[in-house]
Amino acid sequence: MDGLSYEILQNWQVRKTKRQKLAFIEMMQSRLPGLRVEEGGLLRCRNLVLGDPDTAKVVFTAHYDTCARLPFPNFITPKNFLIYLLYNVLIALPFLALMAAVTWLLAPRIGVAGLTLGVLIGFGAMLYVFLLGPANPHTVNDNTSGVLTLVETIRRMSEEERANCAFVFFDHEESGLFGSAFFASRHKKAMKDKLLVNFDCVSDGDHLLFVQSRRARKGYEDALKAAFPAVEGKTLYFESTLSAFYPSDQMNFPVAVGAAAMRKKPLLGLYMGRIHTARDTVLQEENIAFLADGARKLVSLL
């Protein structure tokens, strides 16, 4: 990795508040000439864009905003939806219990107002824990790794190669994919038939997963497999959105691929853990290099 990547890893892992994001944006603009801010949409997202999405052959993306620190990991099992669903139900139980307890105490005394207050307190607690709480101090995988992949891809490309693609650092992914939704709306015509490759959580695991939309798989799977070939020590999976579920920014685009790194265990299958906790510290630099080199190759194949 180059100097900018190490600087981001060492000094810019926390990008949650408006002030933290603004400082990060100023640093990135000083290091990447031509990087501009596109601001708007719900929550006044500030996406960072390098290149022209209208003329690009492919758009490479990653979200730069970071999450609140949670007492439990955001646990994802892309090919085992039942486990994913059960885990999220389990996480919701304490908040539902809080909601029920407040309602049980107040409803007999103040009726509908007590019921309303119970619901508000339960949802308020959930909102604080998941979105408004203290920033997670370590975000190596989610999603500093995606930011580093874009930076390394930019660094490895010639000026001519960069002219054929665009790079977008999305804001407000953690709040609900709002940054990518704003970009998709603003560039709706340009992105209607254009391939988008999104890197989210790519540095912790030897199983590299590419989840393709129907149109991406139909038009670009051969090119993806050629650009990202099998390598020793890594297992690659090229899945469709019908066979694997990966919730990230690529979901807002019609011709899109989401790339992520996974671990694997019996019964669970592919899984991702540690993210959204202070244990998110694992950086496998070979993943970043592999994906950045593959992105460069993909542009030449297109």
URBELFEN-V196704 format. One record per run of one state. SS is the DSSP state (@ for helix, = for strand, . for the rest). FROM is the first residue (numbers start at 1). TO is the last residue. Records with the same first field share a line. If there is no record, write none. Layout:
SS = FROM-TO ; FROM-TO
This chain:
. = 1-2 ; 12-17 ; 32-35 ; 41-44 ; 51-57 ; 64-67 ; 69-75 ; 77-80 ; 111-111 ; 133-134 ; 136-139 ; 157-158 ; 163-164 ; 171-177 ; 187-187 ; 192-194 ; 200-206 ; 213-213 ; 228-234 ; 241-248 ; 253-255 ; 266-268 ; 273-284 ; 302-302
@ = 3-11 ; 18-31 ; 81-110 ; 112-132 ; 140-156 ; 159-162 ; 178-186 ; 188-191 ; 214-227 ; 249-252 ; 285-301
= = 36-40 ; 45-50 ; 58-63 ; 68-68 ; 76-76 ; 135-135 ; 165-170 ; 195-199 ; 207-212 ; 235-240 ; 256-265 ; 269-272
